Amino acid sequence: MKLYTYFRSSAAYRVRIALNLKGIAHEMSAVNLLKAEQTSEQYTNKNSQGLLPALETEQGVLAQSLAILEWLEETHTETPLLPSDAWQKAQVRSFCYAIACDIHPIDNLRVLKYLSSELNVDDEQKNAWYRHWVIEGFKKIENLITGDKFCFGDKPTLADACLIPQVFNALRFNVDMSQFPKIDAVYKHCNTVQAFIDAAPENQFDAA
Ligand SMILES: N[C@@H](CCC(=O)N[C@@H](CS)C(=O)NCC(=O)O)C(=O)O
C-alpha cells in the first residue's frame, strides 16, 4: 500500500495514525500542498479529487480519509478502531463526522486561500476565521468525550485518529486549548502513544 501524504495534511495524518495503530506496512509518497502538487496531472491521474490523502491499494486508489479509515477497519480486523456495539460505533462515527464534515472543510487550505486571494482578507482576519470555526466545533464535541486517555473507552478509536490532527492544527493557529480540558487531556495522552508520535507532522520524512 502507498499513502499519498503531506506532513501537515490533517486528513492524511488521520490515516497515518490508523495505519500505525493497526501495524499495517505501507510506503508513503509526498504531495506538497504548498507547491499545489495535489493539482498536478501526475497526482490527479491517481486521485481525480485532487486532495490528500489517497491510498493506493492492490484494488486501486481510494480517496477521502474517512472512506480509507473505514476500508482499513474492514480489511484489517486485528486491532479494531471501532467498537463492536452498534450504538457505540455510531457514537464514534458521529464524533468523527463532527470533525471531518463540520470543522475541517471550512478551515481547509483552499478555503483559506480563497479568503486571501479572492476576498482580500488579511492574515489576521484569516486566522480569526480559522480560530472561530475550530472553537465553535470543539465546543460541540468537548462534552461527547467520555474517556480521559482516549475519546471513548480505554483504547484508541477512529475518533482519536480524527481529533488529534484537528488539535494539532488548532494549536498552529494559537487556539487556547485550556477551554477544552477533555480534548486537551486526550491530545496530551495520545501524544505519548508511539503510533500517534510516529504519525505526527514533525516526524514525517517530508517535514519541512
Ligand atoms: N474530506 C477530505 C478532505 C481532504 C482535504 O481537503 N485534504 C486537504 C489536506 S488536509 C487538501 O488536500 N487540501 C488541498 C486544498 O485545499 O487544495 C478527506 O477527508 O480526505
The ligand as a Gaussian input file, in Angstrom:
#p B3LYP/6-31G(d) Opt

LIG

0 1
 N      -12.809000      15.243000       3.012000
 C      -11.480000      15.044000       2.556000
 C      -10.689000      16.313000       2.740000
 C       -9.404000      16.240000       2.013000
 C       -8.670000      17.558000       2.086000
 O       -9.282000      18.615000       1.982000
 N       -7.341000      17.449000       2.231000
 C       -6.561000      18.648000       2.292000
 C       -5.331000      18.442000       3.142000
 S       -5.763000      18.173000       4.835000
 C       -6.107000      19.038000       0.920000
 O       -5.738000      18.185000       0.117000
 N       -6.121000      20.333000       0.660000
 C       -5.692000      20.860000      -0.596000
 C       -6.503000      22.029000      -0.988000
 O       -7.312000      22.526000      -0.190000
 O       -6.320000      22.446000      -2.120000
 C      -10.826000      13.874000       3.329000
 O      -11.225000      13.661000       4.471000
 O       -9.957000      13.194000       2.779000

